């Protein structure tokens, strides 16, 4: 239906092509020192990046302009500004010469659709840049004004709907995570009169060392789909074959991995693995201890360990910090019940977490498809 409406809108429409320099005035901004900018100031300052670099108490453009990053890693990035702003010396401002013939939002969407071409036209050098001359030569289609206005309206609607959906999905994910954390903390909070034992972690679990390996070596031996996972700090890991590291360094037991440096956190893993030797892991050799119950309890205490680590120049904890940490041990039956409940919550939260990026990507592709459809004007062949 939407495609039919677009086809009808563009049916028989005559399109004139002109250079951007013919229909718009392109100006470069003025340098303003970072020391003169403040978060409390009124007007955003745009330079070569995607977001404002700061705020200033004055403006040099009244708004209703298209801006393009002139230099830097984001040279060629297209944005639009409706309100007054300060354009820095790495920011082009594009103002339409005749608003009775050209809708500035239509021009913005056309440039955004062709942003890759602008980025691709970067002058190569120590700092990527797009010249004013390149900008001025850029070809712009000019259909009748009513067509431009309708295209701008449709794309504004799509943009708003896409943003609204992303906001709703993100809020849903945050709500689910908050709900999960609430029930997890409630399940793992024990009162004095509860029938639980309190024991140091080092007494109930067996601690294991990792393997001596460098980050460069991990990168060198990494093979997609290899069966053995080697953990490093944060989200870094390598997949390797069993023969790539000493057999004594391979752990076959379901374990809690202690990421002890940088971002201090715990991870549960139940397949063969190893980890860098500055980290350590725990597994259970006691049939009355459910290792995953201990993992869930430690996840509620990550902030405690992060606070210990923050006292160091490089955030880190040591083995005594975890070995001596006291945890509650309810009956094995209660441990299993808690794990069963939290596994279900965890699966639900992960499902939403995984589906959110896919849904956002789908909506973005749908939006880009219709934007391309609306802005795909045939160029007149030169005779």
LINNORKA-V616286 format. One record per backbone hydrogen bond with DSSP energy under -0.5 kcal/mol. NH is the residue of the N-H (numbers start at 1). CO is the residue of the C=O. Records with the same first field share a line. If there is no record, write none. Layout:
NH=CO  CO
//
This chain:
5=1
6=2
7=3
8=4
9=5
10=6
11=7  8
13=10
16=142
18=140
20=138
21=136
22=19
23=19
24=20
25=95
26=24
27=25  93
29=88  91
30=87
36=33
37=34
38=55
41=38
43=56
45=54
46=44  86
53=45
54=45
56=43
60=85
61=85
64=81
65=81
66=94
67=79
68=92
69=77
70=90
71=90
72=128
74=48
75=72
76=69
77=74
79=67
81=65
85=61
86=44
87=85
88=46  86
91=88
92=68
93=27
94=66
95=25  93
97=23
98=23
101=98
102=98
104=102
107=103
108=104
109=105
110=106
111=107
112=108
113=109
114=110
115=112
117=114
118=114
119=115
120=116
121=117  118
122=119
123=129
129=123
130=70
135=131
136=132
137=133
138=135
140=18
142=16
147=144
148=144
149=145
150=146
151=147
152=148
153=149
154=150
155=151
156=152
157=153
158=154
159=155
160=156
161=157
162=158
163=159
164=160
165=161
166=162
167=163
168=164
169=165
170=166
171=167
172=168
173=169
174=170
175=171
176=172
177=173
178=174
179=175
180=176
181=177
182=178
183=179
184=180
185=181
186=182
187=183
188=184
189=186
190=188
194=191
196=194
197=329
199=197  327
201=325
202=323
203=200
204=200  201
205=201
206=283
207=205
208=281
211=275
213=211
218=214
219=215
220=216
221=217
222=218
223=239
226=223
228=240
229=272
230=238
231=229  274
232=236
236=233
238=230
240=228  238
244=241
245=242
249=246
250=247
251=273
252=250
255=269
256=282
257=255  267
258=256  280
259=257  265
260=258
262=315
263=261
264=262
265=259  263
267=257
269=255
273=251
274=229
276=231
277=211
279=276
280=258
281=208
282=256
283=206
284=254
287=285
289=286
290=288
291=289
293=290
294=290
295=291
296=292
297=293
298=294
299=295
300=296  297
301=298
302=299
305=301
306=302
307=303
308=304
309=305
310=306
311=308
312=309
315=313
316=309
317=260
321=318
322=318  319
323=319
324=320
325=322
327=199
329=197
330=328
335=331
336=332
337=333
338=334
339=335
340=336
341=337
342=338
343=339
344=340
345=341
346=342
347=343
348=344
349=345
350=346
351=347
352=348
353=349
354=350
355=351
356=352
357=353
358=354
359=355
360=356
361=357
362=358
363=359
364=360
365=361
366=362
367=363
368=364
369=365
370=366
371=367
372=368
373=369
374=370
375=371
376=372  373
377=375
//
